[in-house]
Amino acid sequence: MAKLEQTLNGDFDQILRRITDGILSGSTSASLEDSSDFQAGGARCSVRVFERYSYAGGNRVSMNVTLFQAGTGEIMLSAITSGGSQAIFFKVNTWGEEAFLDKLREIL
């Protein structure tokens, strides 16, 4: 598992669109598996779950991206990848998870 947490400034919708478009166009095997959006009391939260095939690991890797903004303040991003390991009892070969997260870093 790999994780990226970052604070962003800008337009919430534009950032979300840039992330979604960038991930989907960044790999022929990338897909948007599901999404969720909600608002309450002036706060917004959007969750996206992406998946792609990792050639390095020979398996599929998922990435959960969450954006949160309270009012017009800074946007918090949390991205967590998973699924890159091939071992049964411990994690080995997590290159695919890091590579997926690196793609998000390029987009940001």
N, CA, C and O atoms as CSV, one atom per row, in Angstrom:
chain,resi,resn,atom,element,x,y,z
A,1,MET,N,N,0.843,-1.166,0.000
A,1,MET,CA,C,0.000,0.000,0.000
A,1,MET,C,C,0.894,1.235,0.000
A,1,MET,O,O,1.910,1.300,0.691
A,2,ALA,N,N,0.478,2.205,-0.797
A,2,ALA,CA,C,1.177,3.483,-0.845
A,2,ALA,C,C,0.145,4.585,-0.631
A,2,ALA,O,O,-1.019,4.436,-1.006
A,3,LYS,N,N,0.578,5.696,-0.026
A,3,LYS,CA,C,-0.358,6.767,0.300
A,3,LYS,C,C,0.248,8.120,-0.017
A,3,LYS,O,O,1.446,8.339,0.161
A,4,LEU,N,N,-0.608,9.033,-0.497
A,4,LEU,CA,C,-0.241,10.416,-0.749
A,4,LEU,C,C,-1.306,11.297,-0.114
A,4,LEU,O,O,-2.497,11.121,-0.372
A,5,GLU,N,N,-0.887,12.237,0.708
A,5,GLU,CA,C,-1.801,13.229,1.260
A,5,GLU,C,C,-1.233,14.600,0.958
A,5,GLU,O,O,-0.041,14.846,1.140
A,6,GLN,N,N,-2.101,15.494,0.492
A,6,GLN,CA,C,-1.636,16.794,0.039
A,6,GLN,C,C,-2.755,17.814,0.188
A,6,GLN,O,O,-3.934,17.469,0.099
A,7,THR,N,N,-2.388,19.066,0.413
A,7,THR,CA,C,-3.343,20.168,0.444
A,7,THR,C,C,-3.216,20.936,-0.867
A,7,THR,O,O,-2.113,21.267,-1.302
A,8,LEU,N,N,-4.353,21.213,-1.487
A,8,LEU,CA,C,-4.372,21.861,-2.798
A,8,LEU,C,C,-5.176,23.151,-2.731
A,8,LEU,O,O,-6.034,23.317,-1.864
A,9,ASN,N,N,-4.892,24.052,-3.646
A,9,ASN,CA,C,-5.671,25.274,-3.818
A,9,ASN,C,C,-6.184,25.302,-5.249
A,9,ASN,O,O,-5.505,24.847,-6.170
A,10,GLY,N,N,-7.373,25.833,-5.427
A,10,GLY,CA,C,-7.935,25.922,-6.766
A,10,GLY,C,C,-9.406,25.580,-6.755
A,10,GLY,O,O,-10.038,25.520,-5.700
A,11,ASP,N,N,-9.939,25.359,-7.928
A,11,ASP,CA,C,-11.344,25.033,-8.099
A,11,ASP,C,C,-11.550,23.524,-7.909
A,11,ASP,O,O,-10.930,22.719,-8.604
A,12,PHE,N,N,-12.409,23.150,-6.980
A,12,PHE,CA,C,-12.659,21.753,-6.629
A,12,PHE,C,C,-13.008,20.922,-7.864
A,12,PHE,O,O,-12.416,19.868,-8.097
A,13,ASP,N,N,-13.970,21.401,-8.650
A,13,ASP,CA,C,-14.426,20.644,-9.819
A,13,ASP,C,C,-13.328,20.486,-10.863
A,13,ASP,O,O,-13.194,19.420,-11.463
A,14,GLN,N,N,-12.552,21.521,-11.082
A,14,GLN,CA,C,-11.458,21.441,-12.061
A,14,GLN,C,C,-10.386,20.448,-11.604
A,14,GLN,O,O,-9.876,19.672,-12.413
A,15,ILE,N,N,-10.050,20.467,-10.340
A,15,ILE,CA,C,-9.050,19.529,-9.815
A,15,ILE,C,C,-9.550,18.098,-9.949
A,15,ILE,O,O,-8.806,17.217,-10.380
A,16,LEU,N,N,-10.801,17.864,-9.585
A,16,LEU,CA,C,-11.379,16.524,-9.684
A,16,LEU,C,C,-11.393,16.040,-11.133
A,16,LEU,O,O,-11.047,14.891,-11.410
A,17,ARG,N,N,-11.788,16.910,-12.045
A,17,ARG,CA,C,-11.819,16.568,-13.469
A,17,ARG,C,C,-10.409,16.284,-13.998
A,17,ARG,O,O,-10.204,15.336,-14.756
A,18,ARG,N,N,-9.447,17.107,-13.595
A,18,ARG,CA,C,-8.063,16.908,-14.044
A,18,ARG,C,C,-7.513,15.562,-13.558
A,18,ARG,O,O,-6.842,14.857,-14.311
A,19,ILE,N,N,-7.793,15.213,-12.319
A,19,ILE,CA,C,-7.340,13.934,-11.775
A,19,ILE,C,C,-7.987,12.783,-12.541
A,19,ILE,O,O,-7.301,11.865,-12.992
A,20,THR,N,N,-9.317,12.839,-12.687
A,20,THR,CA,C,-10.035,11.759,-13.378
A,20,THR,C,C,-9.548,11.598,-14.816
A,20,THR,O,O,-9.223,10.490,-15.241
A,21,ASP,N,N,-9.496,12.699,-15.565
A,21,ASP,CA,C,-9.055,12.632,-16.963
A,21,ASP,C,C,-7.606,12.168,-17.066
A,21,ASP,O,O,-7.265,11.379,-17.948
A,22,GLY,N,N,-6.752,12.657,-16.166
A,22,GLY,CA,C,-5.340,12.299,-16.200
A,22,GLY,C,C,-5.089,10.834,-15.910
A,22,GLY,O,O,-4.262,10.205,-16.571
A,23,ILE,N,N,-5.788,10.280,-14.932
A,23,ILE,CA,C,-5.626,8.862,-14.603
A,23,ILE,C,C,-6.133,7.993,-15.745
A,23,ILE,O,O,-5.468,7.039,-16.147
A,24,LEU,N,N,-7.316,8.324,-16.268
A,24,LEU,CA,C,-7.908,7.499,-17.317
A,24,LEU,C,C,-7.133,7.563,-18.627
A,24,LEU,O,O,-7.086,6.579,-19.365
A,25,SER,N,N,-6.533,8.696,-18.922
A,25,SER,CA,C,-5.766,8.812,-20.167
A,25,SER,C,C,-4.310,8.379,-19.987
A,25,SER,O,O,-3.572,8.259,-20.965
A,26,GLY,N,N,-3.904,8.146,-18.749
A,26,GLY,CA,C,-2.518,7.802,-18.463
A,26,GLY,C,C,-2.175,6.338,-18.640
A,26,GLY,O,O,-1.000,5.975,-18.593
A,27,SER,N,N,-3.174,5.484,-18.842
A,27,SER,CA,C,-2.944,4.054,-18.995
A,27,SER,C,C,-4.090,3.459,-19.790
A,27,SER,O,O,-5.253,3.771,-19.535
A,28,THR,N,N,-3.769,2.605,-20.752
A,28,THR,CA,C,-4.824,1.990,-21.564
A,28,THR,C,C,-5.692,1.055,-20.748
A,28,THR,O,O,-6.828,0.780,-21.136
A,29,SER,N,N,-5.188,0.561,-19.629
A,29,SER,CA,C,-5.972,-0.373,-18.806
A,29,SER,C,C,-6.673,0.308,-17.634
A,29,SER,O,O,-7.361,-0.358,-16.861
A,30,ALA,N,N,-6.509,1.632,-17.488
A,30,ALA,CA,C,-7.115,2.339,-16.354
A,30,ALA,C,C,-8.624,2.456,-16.528
A,30,ALA,O,O,-9.128,2.682,-17.629
A,31,SER,N,N,-9.330,2.295,-15.412
A,31,SER,CA,C,-10.783,2.449,-15.427
A,31,SER,C,C,-11.232,3.121,-14.135
A,31,SER,O,O,-10.574,3.023,-13.099
A,32,LEU,N,N,-12.363,3.799,-14.222
A,32,LEU,CA,C,-13.005,4.366,-13.049
A,32,LEU,C,C,-14.007,3.324,-12.577
A,32,LEU,O,O,-15.019,3.090,-13.238
A,33,GLU,N,N,-13.733,2.699,-11.443
A,33,GLU,CA,C,-14.571,1.605,-10.953
A,33,GLU,C,C,-15.849,2.104,-10.285
A,33,GLU,O,O,-16.913,1.511,-10.457
A,34,ASP,N,N,-15.745,3.190,-9.526
A,34,ASP,CA,C,-16.935,3.750,-8.887
A,34,ASP,C,C,-16.606,5.141,-8.358
A,34,ASP,O,O,-15.440,5.523,-8.265
A,35,SER,N,N,-17.643,5.885,-8.015
A,35,SER,CA,C,-17.451,7.235,-7.483
A,35,SER,C,C,-18.580,7.572,-6.527
A,35,SER,O,O,-19.653,6.968,-6.555
A,36,SER,N,N,-18.303,8.560,-5.675
A,36,SER,CA,C,-19.289,9.034,-4.718
A,36,SER,C,C,-19.033,10.514,-4.466
A,36,SER,O,O,-17.887,10.934,-4.305
A,37,ASP,N,N,-20.096,11.296,-4.434
A,37,ASP,CA,C,-20.002,12.734,-4.191
A,37,ASP,C,C,-21.088,13.136,-3.198
A,37,ASP,O,O,-22.248,12.749,-3.343
A,38,PHE,N,N,-20.706,13.912,-2.194
A,38,PHE,CA,C,-21.718,14.430,-1.291
A,38,PHE,C,C,-21.304,15.763,-0.720
A,38,PHE,O,O,-20.126,16.117,-0.672
A,39,GLN,N,N,-22.347,16.511,-0.278
A,39,GLN,CA,C,-22.173,17.834,0.305
A,39,GLN,C,C,-23.032,17.932,1.561
A,39,GLN,O,O,-24.121,17.363,1.635
A,40,ALA,N,N,-22.522,18.659,2.534
A,40,ALA,CA,C,-23.294,18.911,3.755
A,40,ALA,C,C,-22.706,20.120,4.460
A,40,ALA,O,O,-21.493,20.210,4.647
A,41,GLY,N,N,-23.556,21.034,4.844
A,41,GLY,CA,C,-23.120,22.193,5.621
A,41,GLY,C,C,-21.988,22.981,4.983
A,41,GLY,O,O,-21.117,23.486,5.691
A,42,GLY,N,N,-21.983,23.095,3.685
A,42,GLY,CA,C,-20.944,23.843,2.995
A,42,GLY,C,C,-19.673,23.059,2.720
A,42,GLY,O,O,-18.738,23.600,2.130
A,43,ALA,N,N,-19.613,21.801,3.130
A,43,ALA,CA,C,-18.441,20.953,2.864
A,43,ALA,C,C,-18.751,20.016,1.697
A,43,ALA,O,O,-19.896,19.620,1.479
A,44,ARG,N,N,-17.697,19.676,0.958
A,44,ARG,CA,C,-17.826,18.757,-0.175
A,44,ARG,C,C,-16.828,17.619,-0.018
A,44,ARG,O,O,-15.728,17.798,0.505
A,45,CYS,N,N,-17.237,16.455,-0.481
A,45,CYS,CA,C,-16.351,15.299,-0.475
A,45,CYS,C,C,-16.613,14.492,-1.746
A,45,CYS,O,O,-17.762,14.176,-2.057
A,46,SER,N,N,-15.567,14.164,-2.468
A,46,SER,CA,C,-15.661,13.322,-3.657
A,46,SER,C,C,-14.672,12.183,-3.526
A,46,SER,O,O,-13.514,12.384,-3.159
A,47,VAL,N,N,-15.141,10.984,-3.831
A,47,VAL,CA,C,-14.315,9.782,-3.767
A,47,VAL,C,C,-14.321,9.132,-5.143
A,47,VAL,O,O,-15.375,8.982,-5.761
A,48,ARG,N,N,-13.139,8.747,-5.623
A,48,ARG,CA,C,-13.006,8.043,-6.898
A,48,ARG,C,C,-12.155,6.799,-6.658
A,48,ARG,O,O,-11.134,6.855,-5.973
A,49,VAL,N,N,-12.587,5.685,-7.226
A,49,VAL,CA,C,-11.824,4.448,-7.139
A,49,VAL,C,C,-11.428,4.046,-8.551
A,49,VAL,O,O,-12.275,3.731,-9.387
A,50,PHE,N,N,-10.127,4.064,-8.799
A,50,PHE,CA,C,-9.577,3.708,-10.103
A,50,PHE,C,C,-8.899,2.348,-10.017
A,50,PHE,O,O,-8.515,1.891,-8.940
A,51,GLU,N,N,-8.762,1.720,-11.166
A,51,GLU,CA,C,-8.049,0.450,-11.215
A,51,GLU,C,C,-7.285,0.393,-12.533
A,51,GLU,O,O,-7.723,0.952,-13.539
A,52,ARG,N,N,-6.145,-0.282,-12.520
A,52,ARG,CA,C,-5.396,-0.497,-13.753
A,52,ARG,C,C,-4.538,-1.743,-13.612
A,52,ARG,O,O,-4.284,-2.229,-12.510
A,53,TYR,N,N,-4.105,-2.241,-14.749
A,53,TYR,CA,C,-3.224,-3.397,-14.766
A,53,TYR,C,C,-1.795,-2.926,-14.564
A,53,TYR,O,O,-1.370,-1.954,-15.190
A,54,SER,N,N,-1.045,-3.602,-13.700
A,54,SER,CA,C,0.353,-3.292,-13.458
A,54,SER,C,C,1.225,-4.317,-14.175
A,54,SER,O,O,1.274,-5.484,-13.784
A,55,TYR,N,N,1.904,-3.880,-15.212
A,55,TYR,CA,C,2.798,-4.779,-15.942
A,55,TYR,C,C,3.956,-5.230,-15.050
A,55,TYR,O,O,4.412,-6.371,-15.132
A,56,ALA,N,N,4.418,-4.325,-14.206
A,56,ALA,CA,C,5.547,-4.658,-13.318
A,56,ALA,C,C,5.175,-5.766,-12.333
A,56,ALA,O,O,5.981,-6.652,-12.052
A,57,GLY,N,N,3.964,-5.708,-11.818
A,57,GLY,CA,C,3.533,-6.688,-10.829
A,57,GLY,C,C,2.754,-7.845,-11.401
A,57,GLY,O,O,2.576,-8.868,-10.740
A,58,GLY,N,N,2.281,-7.690,-12.645
A,58,GLY,CA,C,1.503,-8.744,-13.264
A,58,GLY,C,C,0.126,-8.913,-12.633
A,58,GLY,O,O,-0.410,-10.021,-12.602
A,59,ASN,N,N,-0.451,-7.817,-12.126
A,59,ASN,CA,C,-1.756,-7.889,-11.485
A,59,ASN,C,C,-2.465,-6.541,-11.608
A,59,ASN,O,O,-1.921,-5.596,-12.179
A,60,ARG,N,N,-3.679,-6.461,-11.071
A,60,ARG,CA,C,-4.420,-5.207,-11.086
A,60,ARG,C,C,-4.187,-4.464,-9.769
A,60,ARG,O,O,-4.052,-5.070,-8.706
A,61,VAL,N,N,-4.144,-3.142,-9.873
A,61,VAL,CA,C,-3.897,-2.273,-8.728
A,61,VAL,C,C,-5.038,-1.260,-8.658
A,61,VAL,O,O,-5.486,-0.751,-9.685
A,62,SER,N,N,-5.502,-0.972,-7.451
A,62,SER,CA,C,-6.548,0.033,-7.299
A,62,SER,C,C,-5.996,1.274,-6.597
A,62,SER,O,O,-5.015,1.213,-5.857
A,63,MET,N,N,-6.663,2.403,-6.856
A,63,MET,CA,C,-6.299,3.647,-6.185
A,63,MET,C,C,-7.586,4.374,-5.804
A,63,MET,O,O,-8.448,4.639,-6.642
A,64,ASN,N,N,-7.687,4.683,-4.531
A,64,ASN,CA,C,-8.809,5.448,-4.003
A,64,ASN,C,C,-8.342,6.890,-3.838
A,64,ASN,O,O,-7.355,7.150,-3.149
A,65,VAL,N,N,-9.050,7.831,-4.471
A,65,VAL,CA,C,-8.712,9.256,-4.370
A,65,VAL,C,C,-9.891,9.971,-3.716
A,65,VAL,O,O,-11.021,9.887,-4.197
A,66,THR,N,N,-9.619,10.673,-2.619
A,66,THR,CA,C,-10.651,11.435,-1.915
A,66,THR,C,C,-10.259,12.899,-1.887
A,66,THR,O,O,-9.136,13.241,-1.517
A,67,LEU,N,N,-11.187,13.765,-2.281
A,67,LEU,CA,C,-11.022,15.212,-2.166
A,67,LEU,C,C,-12.049,15.715,-1.161
A,67,LEU,O,O,-13.211,15.309,-1.191
A,68,PHE,N,N,-11.611,16.604,-0.269
A,68,PHE,CA,C,-12.507,17.184,0.733
A,68,PHE,C,C,-12.246,18.685,0.822
A,68,PHE,O,O,-11.099,19.129,0.840
A,69,GLN,N,N,-13.333,19.458,0.877
A,69,GLN,CA,C,-13.209,20.912,1.030
A,69,GLN,C,C,-14.327,21.404,1.945
A,69,GLN,O,O,-15.499,21.093,1.736
A,70,ALA,N,N,-13.949,22.169,2.953
A,70,ALA,CA,C,-14.910,22.807,3.842
A,70,ALA,C,C,-15.095,24.248,3.377
A,70,ALA,O,O,-14.156,25.042,3.429
A,71,GLY,N,N,-16.290,24.587,2.926
A,71,GLY,CA,C,-16.555,25.938,2.432
A,71,GLY,C,C,-15.708,26.253,1.211
A,71,GLY,O,O,-15.703,25.505,0.234
A,72,THR,N,N,-14.998,27.362,1.277
A,72,THR,CA,C,-14.130,27.759,0.157
A,72,THR,C,C,-12.657,27.614,0.526
A,72,THR,O,O,-11.786,28.188,-0.129
A,73,GLY,N,N,-12.386,26.848,1.571
A,73,GLY,CA,C,-11.016,26.670,2.056
A,73,GLY,C,C,-10.181,25.762,1.165
A,73,GLY,O,O,-10.566,25.425,0.046
A,74,GLU,N,N,-9.051,25.387,1.689
A,74,GLU,CA,C,-8.140,24.507,0.962
A,74,GLU,C,C,-8.800,23.153,0.703
A,74,GLU,O,O,-9.713,22.737,1.416
A,75,ILE,N,N,-8.317,22.490,-0.322
A,75,ILE,CA,C,-8.827,21.168,-0.694
A,75,ILE,C,C,-7.841,20.132,-0.185
A,75,ILE,O,O,-6.648,20.202,-0.478
A,76,MET,N,N,-8.339,19.177,0.571
A,76,MET,CA,C,-7.487,18.093,1.070
A,76,MET,C,C,-7.638,16.894,0.142
A,76,MET,O,O,-8.745,16.512,-0.237
A,77,LEU,N,N,-6.505,16.317,-0.209
A,77,LEU,CA,C,-6.478,15.126,-1.054
A,77,LEU,C,C,-5.854,13.985,-0.273
A,77,LEU,O,O,-4.834,14.154,0.394
A,78,SER,N,N,-6.481,12.823,-0.365
A,78,SER,CA,C,-5.908,11.597,0.167
A,78,SER,C,C,-6.026,10.550,-0.921
A,78,SER,O,O,-7.117,10.308,-1.437
A,79,ALA,N,N,-4.902,9.923,-1.277
A,79,ALA,CA,C,-4.897,8.876,-2.295
A,79,ALA,C,C,-4.177,7.660,-1.733
A,79,ALA,O,O,-3.063,7.768,-1.221
A,80,ILE,N,N,-4.818,6.505,-1.833
A,80,ILE,CA,C,-4.258,5.269,-1.305
A,80,ILE,C,C,-4.366,4.197,-2.378
A,80,ILE,O,O,-5.437,3.977,-2.942
A,81,THR,N,N,-3.251,3.533,-2.656
A,81,THR,CA,C,-3.250,2.438,-3.623
A,81,THR,C,C,-3.191,1.110,-2.886
A,81,THR,O,O,-2.724,1.031,-1.750
A,82,SER,N,N,-3.674,0.067,-3.554
A,82,SER,CA,C,-3.674,-1.253,-2.952
A,82,SER,C,C,-3.774,-2.315,-4.043
A,82,SER,O,O,-4.201,-2.040,-5.164
A,83,GLY,N,N,-3.375,-3.519,-3.692
A,83,GLY,CA,C,-3.563,-4.642,-4.597
A,83,GLY,C,C,-2.343,-5.032,-5.382
A,83,GLY,O,O,-2.427,-5.915,-6.236
A,84,GLY,N,N,-1.216,-4.416,-5.131
A,84,GLY,CA,C,-0.034,-4.683,-5.926
A,84,GLY,C,C,0.796,-5.864,-5.479
A,84,GLY,O,O,1.774,-6.210,-6.142
A,85,SER,N,N,0.440,-6.487,-4.388
A,85,SER,CA,C,1.262,-7.574,-3.868
A,85,SER,C,C,0.819,-8.920,-4.425
A,85,SER,O,O,-0.358,-9.128,-4.721
A,86,GLN,N,N,1.776,-9.828,-4.563
A,86,GLN,CA,C,1.464,-11.164,-5.061
A,86,GLN,C,C,1.610,-12.232,-3.981
A,86,GLN,O,O,1.302,-13.398,-4.229
A,87,ALA,N,N,2.061,-11.868,-2.817
A,87,ALA,CA,C,2.306,-12.846,-1.757
A,87,ALA,C,C,1.019,-13.143,-0.984
A,87,ALA,O,O,0.065,-12.366,-1.025
A,88,ILE,N,N,1.008,-14.258,-0.291
A,88,ILE,CA,C,-0.172,-14.659,0.474
A,88,ILE,C,C,-0.158,-14.053,1.875
A,88,ILE,O,O,-1.185,-13.549,2.329
A,89,PHE,N,N,0.981,-14.090,2.573
A,89,PHE,CA,C,1.022,-13.692,3.973
A,89,PHE,C,C,1.710,-12.358,4.241
A,89,PHE,O,O,1.574,-11.822,5.340
A,90,PHE,N,N,2.442,-11.804,3.278
A,90,PHE,CA,C,3.094,-10.517,3.464
A,90,PHE,C,C,3.211,-9.846,2.109
A,90,PHE,O,O,3.049,-10.486,1.070
A,91,LYS,N,N,3.493,-8.548,2.128
A,91,LYS,CA,C,3.522,-7.789,0.886
A,91,LYS,C,C,4.905,-7.840,0.235
A,91,LYS,O,O,5.917,-7.510,0.853
A,92,VAL,N,N,4.918,-8.255,-1.002
A,92,VAL,CA,C,6.109,-8.176,-1.829
A,92,VAL,C,C,5.703,-7.608,-3.175
A,92,VAL,O,O,4.539,-7.696,-3.566
A,93,ASN,N,N,6.653,-7.028,-3.880
A,93,ASN,CA,C,6.404,-6.517,-5.216
A,93,ASN,C,C,5.281,-5.479,-5.227
A,93,ASN,O,O,4.226,-5.704,-5.820
A,94,THR,N,N,5.511,-4.349,-4.572
A,94,THR,CA,C,4.510,-3.281,-4.541
A,94,THR,C,C,4.843,-2.164,-5.539
A,94,THR,O,O,4.382,-1.034,-5.381
A,95,TRP,N,N,5.639,-2.478,-6.561
A,95,TRP,CA,C,6.023,-1.451,-7.545
A,95,TRP,C,C,4.817,-0.874,-8.265
A,95,TRP,O,O,4.776,0.322,-8.549
A,96,GLY,N,N,3.836,-1.715,-8.560
A,96,GLY,CA,C,2.644,-1.249,-9.266
A,96,GLY,C,C,1.881,-0.202,-8.486
A,96,GLY,O,O,1.355,0.748,-9.066
A,97,GLU,N,N,1.816,-0.368,-7.171
A,97,GLU,CA,C,1.121,0.602,-6.325
A,97,GLU,C,C,1.840,1.946,-6.361
A,97,GLU,O,O,1.202,2.987,-6.517
A,98,GLU,N,N,3.144,1.928,-6.221
A,98,GLU,CA,C,3.924,3.178,-6.257
A,98,GLU,C,C,3.835,3.848,-7.620
A,98,GLU,O,O,3.734,5.072,-7.703
A,99,ALA,N,N,3.870,3.056,-8.692
A,99,ALA,CA,C,3.800,3.618,-10.046
A,99,ALA,C,C,2.450,4.290,-10.286
A,99,ALA,O,O,2.391,5.342,-10.922
A,100,PHE,N,N,1.369,3.697,-9.785
A,100,PHE,CA,C,0.036,4.285,-9.931
A,100,PHE,C,C,-0.026,5.612,-9.189
A,100,PHE,O,O,-0.572,6.587,-9.705
A,101,LEU,N,N,0.525,5.653,-7.991
A,101,LEU,CA,C,0.552,6.883,-7.212
A,101,LEU,C,C,1.455,7.931,-7.868
A,101,LEU,O,O,1.156,9.124,-7.811
A,102,ASP,N,N,2.544,7.500,-8.483
A,102,ASP,CA,C,3.421,8.431,-9.201
A,102,ASP,C,C,2.684,9.120,-10.345
A,102,ASP,O,O,2.940,10.291,-10.627
A,103,LYS,N,N,1.774,8.410,-11.006
A,103,LYS,CA,C,0.979,9.017,-12.079
A,103,LYS,C,C,0.136,10.159,-11.519
A,103,LYS,O,O,0.026,11.214,-12.143
A,104,LEU,N,N,-0.457,9.952,-10.346
A,104,LEU,CA,C,-1.240,11.025,-9.717
A,104,LEU,C,C,-0.348,12.199,-9.356
A,104,LEU,O,O,-0.743,13.352,-9.529
A,105,ARG,N,N,0.856,11.922,-8.855
A,105,ARG,CA,C,1.792,13.015,-8.527
A,105,ARG,C,C,2.104,13.853,-9.758
A,105,ARG,O,O,2.187,15.078,-9.661
A,106,GLU,N,N,2.279,13.222,-10.911
A,106,GLU,CA,C,2.527,13.951,-12.172
A,106,GLU,C,C,1.356,14.859,-12.506
A,106,GLU,O,O,1.552,15.995,-12.937
A,107,ILE,N,N,0.148,14.370,-12.311
A,107,ILE,CA,C,-1.052,15.135,-12.643
A,107,ILE,C,C,-1.174,16.356,-11.731
A,107,ILE,O,O,-1.552,17.438,-12.180
A,108,LEU,N,N,-0.856,16.177,-10.461
A,108,LEU,CA,C,-0.971,17.275,-9.500
A,108,LEU,C,C,0.118,18.298,-9.720
A,108,LEU,O,O,0.182,19.296,-9.003
